Amino acid sequence: MKVKELINVLKRMPQESLVVLSKDSEGNGFSPLYEAEEGWYKKETTWSGDYAFSNSNSEDAVFLWPID
């Protein structure tokens, strides 16, 4: 995904949403952005959490998914 495409996607999402990045288990490497998705984030610690399937005990978020 190019910057201009990401900007257009983000313009449609709530501006107060948290941005959450997908990560691999080792935290190594980089990959181009594949998709940005609106959803809910459930914080587990100050630095980690998970995708939530409802807004109960979670906050609005934008998830950025890399190409596999």
C-alpha positions as semicolon CSV with decimal commas, in nm:
position;residue;x (nm);y (nm);z (nm)
1;M;0,000;0,000;0,000
2;K;0,126;0,346;-0,089
3;V;0,116;0,646;0,147
4;K;-0,161;0,816;-0,053
5;E;-0,375;0,500;-0,024
6;L;-0,314;0,479;0,352
7;I;-0,406;0,846;0,393
8;N;-0,737;0,787;0,213
9;V;-0,814;0,485;0,433
10;L;-0,725;0,670;0,754
11;K;-0,937;0,974;0,659
12;R;-1,246;0,751;0,689
13;M;-1,160;0,632;1,042
14;P;-1,214;0,808;1,376
15;Q;-0,917;1,039;1,434
16;E;-0,893;0,954;1,805
17;S;-0,844;0,582;1,731
18;L;-0,530;0,409;1,853
19;V;-0,299;0,276;1,577
20;V;-0,194;-0,086;1,635
21;L;0,076;-0,269;1,439
22;S;0,084;-0,639;1,367
23;K;0,410;-0,802;1,477
24;D;0,581;-1,135;1,427
25;S;0,670;-1,353;1,723
26;E;1,042;-1,263;1,705
27;G;0,995;-0,894;1,625
28;N;1,226;-0,930;1,325
29;G;1,197;-0,797;0,974
30;F;0,977;-0,555;0,790
31;S;0,699;-0,601;0,538
32;P;0,495;-0,364;0,317
33;L;0,155;-0,262;0,448
34;Y;-0,124;-0,478;0,308
35;E;-0,435;-0,349;0,482
36;A;-0,564;-0,103;0,741
37;E;-0,869;-0,215;0,936
38;E;-1,088;-0,046;1,195
39;G;-1,163;-0,251;1,505
40;W;-1,122;-0,269;1,882
41;Y;-0,805;-0,314;2,086
42;K;-0,799;-0,480;2,428
43;K;-0,492;-0,376;2,624
44;E;-0,323;-0,657;2,819
45;T;-0,012;-0,467;2,936
46;T;0,125;-0,118;2,872
47;W;0,299;-0,246;2,557
48;S;0,086;-0,537;2,437
49;G;-0,273;-0,636;2,374
50;D;-0,499;-0,812;2,130
51;Y;-0,765;-0,759;1,866
52;A;-1,104;-0,753;2,037
53;F;-1,423;-0,880;1,877
54;S;-1,644;-0,636;2,067
55;N;-1,605;-0,289;2,215
56;S;-1,653;-0,420;2,570
57;N;-1,343;-0,328;2,777
58;S;-1,160;-0,221;2,463
59;E;-1,095;0,094;2,264
60;D;-1,134;0,200;1,901
61;A;-0,824;0,117;1,702
62;V;-0,679;0,105;1,353
63;F;-0,492;-0,218;1,280
64;L;-0,216;-0,220;1,019
65;W;-0,157;-0,562;0,863
66;P;0,161;-0,653;0,671
67;I;0,186;-0,864;0,358
68;D;0,251;-1,223;0,464
